[in-house]
Each structure stands twice: as structure tokens, then as C-alpha cells.
Amino acid sequence: MFDAINKSYYPWLFEQLNKNNDNTKNKLWLLTSVYFISLLTVSIFFFFHGSALITLIAGKNYMISNSIVGLIFLGQIFGGMYLMINNYLFYEKKTMLISTITIVSGIIHLLLISLFSYYWGLTGAALSFCLSKCIQFLLTWLNVYKITAIPLAIKSE
């Protein structure tokens, strides 16, 4: 779902960024923030009702803990948030930075999944996925913040 959103979003985003207008950039960051808050709010649902939803769709043979479903879904949310902001780095032609962030977060995921799965099994695997996606998003957001021209309403100079 997030990949489809991203594929339809980034051409429009680049068109807006090409305007090089602070009002437009303010609106983009506001929309991005609303998108992030909406996604994080929806993720709360899956921590409480994710297992029931999977059981409804796939049947009782696929019943799983709400916490595992919630962590996996939250990891997907972080992945969607990452896709939303990595376009700013693509626009600034910082593809090497995107590659570095992807490799670093992948290595962190391998380390976390090895450790967490050993101690907490499937829940540890879900937690490691969620944390590595969060790290990928935060590293990307930090670099977008440093590199791009985030409007004054968002970034103090």
C-alpha cells in the first residue's frame, strides 16, 4: 500500500518542490506531518484488534498475538513514513545517502533480529523489524532536516 502511495505521490511532490516557494514547502511539511500522525494513530488500532482482523480474514489457524501484529504493522508504518520523506533526499540527489541509511538500518536489523529472536522468539523478531524500520525512518528524517530547505515554520535557523 505504501509503495503505491509513494509512486503516485513523488511526481506531484517534485512538481511542488520545483516551485521553490516557502508557502508551498510549508504546506508540504504540514501535509507530511498530518500523514505521519494519521498513520501512527491508525497503528494503535492494530495493537488492540490486529489479531482479530487477521483471524477474520485468514481464519483461526492463523491466530497471532496482538502485540506481534501491532509491532509488525508499526514497522510497516515506519516504512511508509520513510518512503514519504526519502523523496526529499531523491529530489536533492542524495541517493548515496539513501543507500547508506538503507545498509546501516539493514545491518542493525540483522543484529537485532539475531539477538531479540534468541531471547523473545517471534515477538523479538517483530520488535527487531519495528525498531530497524524506526531507525531507518529517523535517520532519513534527520538527514532530510539537515539537507533540505525545511521552511522556517518547521526548522529554526
C-alpha positions in Angstrom: 0.0 0.0 0.0 2.7 2.5 0.9 4.7 1.7 -2.2 1.6 2.6 -4.3 1.0 5.8 -2.4 4.7 6.7 -2.9 4.6 6.1 -6.6 1.7 8.4 -7.1 2.9 11.0 -4.6 6.5 11.6 -5.6 5.9 13.1 -9.1 3.5 15.6 -7.5 5.9 16.3 -4.7 8.7 17.0 -7.2 6.4 19.4 -9.1 5.7 21.2 -5.9 9.3 21.4 -4.8 10.3 22.8 -8.2 8.1 25.8 -7.4 10.8 26.7 -4.8 8.2 28.6 -2.8 8.2 28.7 1.0 4.4 28.7 1.3 4.3 25.5 -0.8 7.1 23.9 1.3 5.2 24.9 4.5 2.1 23.1 3.1 4.1 20.1 2.1 5.6 19.7 5.6 2.2 20.3 7.2 0.6 17.6 5.0 3.5 15.3 5.8 3.1 15.8 9.5 -0.7 15.1 9.3 0.1 12.0 7.3 2.5 10.8 10.0 0.1 11.5 12.8 -2.7 9.7 11.0 -0.6 6.6 10.3 0.6 6.4 13.9 -3.0 6.9 15.2 -4.2 4.0 12.9 -1.4 1.8 14.2 -2.9 1.9 17.7 -5.9 0.0 16.3 -3.7 -2.9 15.3 -2.1 -3.3 18.8 -5.6 -3.9 20.2 -7.5 -5.5 17.3 -4.9 -6.8 14.8 -5.2 -10.4 15.8 -9.0 -10.4 15.5 -8.7 -8.8 12.0 -6.2 -11.5 10.8 -8.4 -14.2 12.3 -11.4 -12.8 10.4 -9.5 -12.6 7.1 -7.4 -15.8 7.3 -9.2 -18.0 9.8 -8.4 -19.4 13.2 -5.4 -21.3 12.0 -3.6 -18.0 11.7 -4.4 -16.5 15.1 -1.5 -14.5 16.4 -0.8 -12.2 19.4 -2.0 -8.6 19.1 1.4 -7.3 20.2 3.2 -9.2 17.3 0.6 -7.9 14.8 0.9 -4.4 16.3 4.7 -4.4 16.1 4.7 -5.6 12.5 2.1 -3.1 11.5 4.0 -0.3 13.3 7.2 -1.3 11.4 5.2 -1.1 8.2 4.0 2.4 9.3 7.6 3.5 9.8 8.4 2.1 6.4 5.6 4.2 4.9 6.8 7.3 6.7 10.3 6.6 5.4 9.0 6.4 1.9 7.2 9.7 2.3 10.4 11.6 3.3 13.1 9.8 1.3 11.7 11.6 -1.7 13.1 14.8 -0.4 16.6 13.2 -0.5 15.9 11.9 -4.0 14.9 15.4 -5.0 18.2 16.8 -3.6 20.1 14.0 -5.5 21.4 12.4 -2.2 21.0 8.8 -3.4 24.3 7.7 -1.9 23.0 8.9 1.5 19.8 6.9 1.0 21.9 3.8 0.2 24.0 4.3 3.3 20.9 4.7 5.5 19.4 1.5 4.0 22.6 -0.5 4.5 23.0 0.7 8.1 19.4 0.0 9.1 19.7 -3.4 7.4 22.8 -4.3 9.4 21.1 -3.1 12.6 18.1 -5.2 11.7 20.3 -8.3 11.3 21.9 -7.7 14.7 18.6 -7.0 16.4 16.8 -10.0 14.9 19.6 -12.3 15.9 19.6 -11.1 19.5 15.9 -10.5 20.0 14.7 -13.7 18.4 17.0 -15.7 20.6 15.6 -14.1 23.8 11.9 -13.4 22.8 11.2 -15.6 19.7 8.6 -14.4 17.3 7.9 -11.3 19.4 11.6 -10.4 19.3 11.6 -10.8 15.5 8.6 -8.4 15.2 10.3 -6.0 17.7 13.5 -6.0 15.7 11.7 -5.3 12.5 9.8 -2.4 14.1 12.9 -0.9 15.6 15.0 -1.2 12.5 12.3 0.5 10.4 12.0 3.2 13.0 15.8 3.7 12.9 15.7 3.9 9.1 12.9 6.5 9.2 14.6 8.6 11.9 18.0 8.5 10.1 16.3 9.6 6.9 14.2 12.3 8.7 17.3 13.7 10.4 19.2 13.9 7.1 16.2 15.5 5.4 16.0 18.0 8.2 19.7 18.8 7.8 19.9 18.8 4.0 16.7 20.2 2.6 15.3 23.7 2.9 12.7 22.9 5.5 10.6 26.1 6.0 11.2 28.4 8.9 7.9 27.4 10.5 9.3 23.9 10.9 13.1 24.5 11.2 14.5 27.2 13.3 17.7 28.8 12.0 
